[in-house]
């Protein structure tokens, strides 16, 4: 059962993985540059964040069956957000608009919890797929039916995660923009980009969870499927060969998502930590 979103996160962040080192290097490069005064809306880092946000949002609405692609896009979005938050303009904006930045912090906490729950659902699906494979190999209809029931529970957990994250998208859309009525056009654009990035990350995350649930459902989406396989064992065992193929597809999907989900979880936590550090700078 996936955990609720009420918990908080308190752990030591581990060093970035090897695949994230180029981004870390890019972040250090940005820190070392003395940025010239410029209008924030014309800054290339803001344009880059907007492009990554658009890509994640487009994928979320594409009904893609490749959740690993969605995870890569979410990670790229948060990498772009991390780079933008190194600039003084968004830092000033976050510090000044405490109420709205609190809502951003809450949104990223919910996302981090959802991705931790996603990882636990992947582990459950892996166990269920292994049980189903063993049942197929041994022609054990009762064990297959049990694995199918457990698998459907994991799919329901994924559906609940997707629904919870989707509702956060709707809430984010209704949030007041960061800043105040006296904000300049540049500040308003920067604020909109931050809120849009959070909403797009949530939308893509919900789509990832739903995509994995769909792949799982294709293996044994109902009790009827388990019954069909059991009948196949009794009559023509060779007719059940399609089941291992579906299980292999699910296991490949889980393999791809497990590594990607950990990277995304860390990137979301780093985004939230960056926002907290901006709100409470070290003295």
N, C-alpha and C positions, 0 to 999 in steps of 0.2 A: 504494500500500500504506500503510495507516495505521501510524503510528509505534508503537513499544513504549512501555510506561508507565515505563520505567526512567529517563527523563531528568528533569531538574529544570527549574524555571522561573526565569529570571533576566532580567527586562526591566523597563524603566521603565513604570509604569502611565500610560496616557494619561488625560486628563481625561474625566470621565463624559460620556456622550452626552446630547443634549438631552432624550431621553425619560426619563433617569434623574435629571434635575435636581430635580424635585419631591421625589424620595426623598432626594437629598442635602440639600435644604433641611430636610426633616423630621428628618434625622439631626442637622443643626446645631441645630435647635430643641430636640431632646432634650438635646444637650450643654449648652445654655444654661440648662436648668431645674435648679434645686436640688431633687432628688427627695426627698420626705419619707420617713422610715423606714417601711417597709411589709414585709409578708410577701411574699417573692418570688413565691410561687405565685399571689397575688392581683393581681400587677402586670399591667396591660393589655397591655404589650409581650410578656409571656410567653404570655398568652392569644392574642395576635395571631399569634405564631410557631406555636403549636399549631394554630391554624386554617389557616394557610398550609401547614403540614406535612400536615394531613389532606387538604387540597384536592389537593396534589401527589400524595399516595399514592392518592387516589381516582381521579385521572385515569390514573395508571400502570396501574391494574387495570381500566380501562374499555374497553380495546381500541379506543381512539379512533384515527381515521385522520387527525387534524389535529395533526401534530407541533408546529406553531407555537404551539398552545394550551399544550402541555406545556412548551415553552421559556418562555413567559410566566409560567407557574405556578412554574417553578424559579427564575426571576429574582425573582418576588415573595417566594418563600420566603427567598432569600438577603438580600433587602432587609430583611425582618423580623428575620432573624438578626443582621444588622449593627446594627440598632437595639437589639436586646436586649444585644449585647455592649458597649454603651456604659454599661450599668449596673454598679455595683460588685460585685453578688452573683455574676454569672457570671464576672467578671474574677478575683475571688478564687478561685472554683472552678477555673478553668483553671490558675491559677498553682500551686495547692496539689496538684492531681492531675496531675503531670507525665507519668506513664506513659500515662494515658488520653488526655490532651490531645495527646500525641504521636501516638496512633492517629487522633485526629480530624484532625490536620495531614496525616497520610499519606493519609487518606480523601479529603480535599479536593485533595491533589496528584494523586491518581489521577483524580479527577473532572475536574480542569483539563486533564490530559493527554488524557483521553478526549474532551473537547469540542474540543480542538485537533485530534485525529485525526478527529473528526466533520467539522470544517470542511474538512480536506483531502479527505475522502471526498465531500463536497458538490461541491468543485471538480472532482474526477474524474468524478462523475456528470454535471456540466454539460458537460464536454468530450465524454463519451460520448453524451449526448443530442444535442449539436450534430452529431456525426459521424453518428448515426443519422438525423437530419433531412436531412442532406446526401445520405445514401445513398438515402433515400426519394425525395427530389426528383429524383435522377439515375437512379433505378431500378437502383442498383448493389447487387446481392444480396451480393456478396463483402464489400463495405465494411459493409453492414448486419450481416452475420454477425460481422465483426470488432468492430463497435461493441457488439453484444450480448454478446460474450465479455468485453470490457473492462467493460461495465456489470455483469455478474455478478460480476466480481472485486471491484468496488466494493461490491456488495451483501454479499459475503462479509466484507469488511473491516468493514462496519457490523454484521454479525451477531457478529463477534468482539469488537467494542467493546461491544455490548450484553451479551454473555456475561461479559466481564471486569468490567463495572460491576455486573451482577447478582450475581456472586460476592462483590463487595464488600458488597452488601446483606446477604448471609448472614453474612459475617464481622462486620459491624457489629452484627447481632442477637446475636452471641455475645460481644461485648465486655463487659467489666465496666463498670458505670456509673461515671461520673466521681465522684470523691470517695472516701470511705472508709467503713468500718463505723460510724464515729462521726458521719457526716453527718446533719444534721437532715432532717426531712421536706421542708422547703422546698428545701434543697440537693439532695436526691435528685430532687425534681421538676424542678428546673432542669437537673440533669445528664441526666435522661431526655429532656428536651425537646431538648437539644443533640444527643444521639446519634440521636434520632428524626429530627431535621431532616436530618442527614447521610445517614441511611438512605433517607429519602423522596426526597431530591435524587438519590441514586444510582438508585433505582427508577424515577423519572420520566425520568431521562436515558436509561436502558436502553430504556424504552418509546418515547422519541423516536427513538432510533437504529433500533429495530425497525420503527417506523411508516414512516420514510423508506425503509427497505429494501423494505417491502411495496409502497409506491407505485412504486418503481423496478421491482420484479419484475412489476408489472402491465403494463409496457410491453414487456418481452421477457425473461421469466423463464427461458426455456430455449432450447436450440438449435432445438427444434421450432418455436418462435414465429418465429425468423428464417427458417427454411425455408418456413414457411407464407406469410410476407410475400413471399419471393422467388418462390414459385409464383404468388402473386397478381399480381405484376408481369408474369409471362410470359403469364398468361391474361386477367385482367381488372384492369388497373391501378387502376380506380376502387374495387375491393374492398379496397384497402390504405389507404383514406382514414381508417380507424379508428386506424391507427398514429400519424399526426400528432396526433390528439386526445389519445391517451395520453401522447405526448411533451410536449404543452402542459401537461397536468396535472402531470407530473413537474417541468417547468421552473418552474411556479408554486410548487410545493412547495419547490423549491430556493431560489427567490427569497425566500420567506417565512422559510425556515430560516436562510439565510445571515446576515441582519441579527440575527435572534433569537439565533443561536448565538454570535455575537460578544459580544452583551450578556451572555449567560449566562456565557461564559468569563470575562469581566471581573469579573462579580459573584462567581464562585467564587474567583478569585484574590484579590479584595478581602477575602473572608471569611477566607482563609488568612493574608493579611497582617495582618488584625486580630488573629487568634489569636497570630501570631508577636509582634506588638507588645505584646500582653498578657503573653506569656511573658517577653519581654525588654524591659521598659519603658525608655524613654530616661532617662538620668541627668541 
